[in-house]
Amino acid sequence: GVAGDDLLEVLLTIDAPWGDRMAALSQVSALVSKCCTAQLSLDAAFLHRLENALAAQLSDPRSQVVKLACTVTTAVARTVPERFTADAVLRTLIKLSYVTIKAMSEPSIECLDALVQILPPATLLPSLSETQSDTHFQARARGCSLLAAVLVHNKGAPATLRGYEAVAHGMLVCCLNDTNPECRNKGREGYTLAKQMWPQTAAKILNEINEKIRGQLEGGAA
């Protein structure tokens, strides 16, 4: 409705006062929740603009705005998990997860962890796979860590991961071959899970990683 569009307009206006934007964030969250309680359908264009608005607020230099945007992002995802596209939001949150300001990185990591529990793998994995080519090792490590979390969360319902073996395969090879030890450690966690779920994929991964890491994985070393 008009009220929702007006709120998004505030959130998408970069130079709008931050107090106004924080008020609009809270109102948007309440509006989405109210629509779902009343079983009113939120239109796709509104949800797309809302995602861009949330990504814009997550990019704000003030930690109070980022923290509230994280809370609202989690709430919106929980309300419309099958319809929240999350691309822009996930990219922004991954960048925020390794900033040195803890008041911004901590809520971002919490938000990412919550989204892994809420959103379907089809929404999460394409964005996570983008981290493979990131020049920041922290982003690559976060991508591998979140991949492992997605595998853990969905291992009881393997059908939800159908069709994503190739994405997991590509990410794990990148993590295990990474020059950064943190990425390799996260890759090992993911590989252990992949081995349980997709033995053939795990066998292919072994053929594509360097000999030393392969020896450690085959020997069961950490």
N, C-alpha and C positions, 0 to 999 in steps of 0.2 A: 504494500500500500504506500500511500504518499508519505506517511510518517517514517516508514522504513527507508524510503529513498532520500528523504531529508537528512536522516541520521548518517546514511552512507556518504552523502555529499560533504558533510562535516569531516568525516573520517578520511575522505579522499582529497581534502584540501590541505596541502602540505603546510601552509602558513596559518591554518586555523589555530586559535589559542589552545594550548595543550589541556587546559582545564575543561574546555568545551569538548575536546576529543575524548577525554576520559569519561565525561558524562554520557557522550554518545555511545561509547563502547558498552557501558553498563545497560543503557536503554536497548541497544541492539540485542544484547544477550537475553534480556527479559522478553523482547518482542518475538525472537525466534522460539523461545521456550513456550510462550503463550500460544503462538500459532500451532505448535505441535500438540500441545495439550488439547486445543480446540479442534485438532485434526484438520487444520487448514493447510493446504499445500503451498510451500514456498516456491516461487518460480525460479527456474534455472538461472535466468539472467540476474536475479537478485542475489542468489547464492554466489554466482561468479564475482559480482561486484563486492559482495561481502568478503570473499576470500582476499581480493586485492586490497580492500580496506584494512583487513587484519594484518596482512603482510606489510602495509604502509606503517601501521602503528607499531609493529614489531621492530621496524627499522628506526624508530624514534631514539634520539640520544638520551632520553630521560628513563632511568630504570623503573620509575613508578608506572610510566605508560607501558613499557615492555611487559612488566609483571602483570598488569591488568589485561593486556592484549593476550598474554599466554593463558590466563584464566578463562577469558571469553572464547578463545580458539578451542580450548578443551571442551568447554560447555557446548559450543555450536557443533563440534564433531560428534559429541555424545548424543546430541538431539537428532542430527541427520547423518548418521555414519555412512550410509550407502550413497549419499548424494554430495558429500563434501569432497571436492576434487583435490584440495590440499597442496597442489604443486608449489605455488608461490610461497605458501606458508612454510612448507617443509624446507625449501631452499633457504629461506630467511632464518628459520630456527637452527638449522645446521651451522650456518655462519655464526650465529649468536652463541652457540654452545661452547665455542672456544675463545670468546673475548675474555680479556683479563679482568673485567669488572664482574665480580661474583654476583652482584645484585641483578645482573642481566643474564649471565651464563646459567646460573642455577635454575631460575624459573624456566628457561628455554629447554634445558635438559629434562626437567620434570615434565614439561609439555610434550616433548618428543616421546618420552617413555610412555606417557598416557595415550598418545595417538597410536602407538604400536599396539596397545591393548584394545583400542576402539575401532580403528579403521581397517577395512579389508586389505589383504596383501596386494590386490590389484591396484589399489590406490597408492600404497606405500612404496612398493618395490621399484617402479620406474624412476621415482625421484631419488631413492636411495642409490640406484645404480649410477646416477650422474656423479656421485662422489668419487667414483673410480678415477676420473680424469682431473680431479681438483688438485691444484698445486700445493694446497695446505695439507700436511699429513694429518692434522687434527680432524679435518673434514673426512678424509679417507677412513681414519680410525673410527670416527663416529658412525659412518655409513656401515662399516663392517660390524660394529657393535649392535647397531639397530637391526641389521640383517639377522644376526644371531637371535636377537630378541623376537623378531617376527617368526623365525623358525620354532623357537621355544613355544611361543604363544599359540601357534597353529598346528603343533605336532599331533594334537588329539583330533584334528579335523584336516587330514592331509588333502582332501578335495579342494580346500580353499587355496592351496598352493599349486594346484594343477596348472601346468603351462608356464610356471616360473622357475623351473629347474635351470634353464639356460641363463637367466638373470643371476640366480644364486651362484651358478658355476663361474660366470665371468667375474663377479665381484670377489669370490673367494680366491680365485687365481691371482687377481690383482693384489688382494690383501696379503696373501702368503708370499708373493714375490716382492713385496714392498721393501724398500730400503729401511723403513722405519720399524723398530721393534714393536711399538705399540700396535701398529697395523697388523704385523705378523701374528701377535698374540690374539688379537680379535679374530683374525683369519682362522687360527687353530680352533677357537671356540666354535666358529661357524662350521668348520670342516667336520668336527666331531658330530654335530647335529645332522649335517647333510649326509654323513656316512650312514647314520641310522635310517634316514628317510629315503635317500636315493643312492643305494650302494654303487650303481653303475656310473652315476655322475661323479661320485667321490673317486672312483677308480680313474676316471678321465682327468680329474683335477690333479691327481698324483703325477700324471704324465706331463703336466704343463708347468710344474713348479721346479725350483732349483733343487739340486741333488741333496744338499744339506738338510733343507726343510723336509724334503720327502723322506729322508732317513729318519728324521725325528718323528714324523707322523706315523710312519710304518712301524717304528719301534715303540710308539705310544708315549714318547717323551713329551713333556709339556712345552 
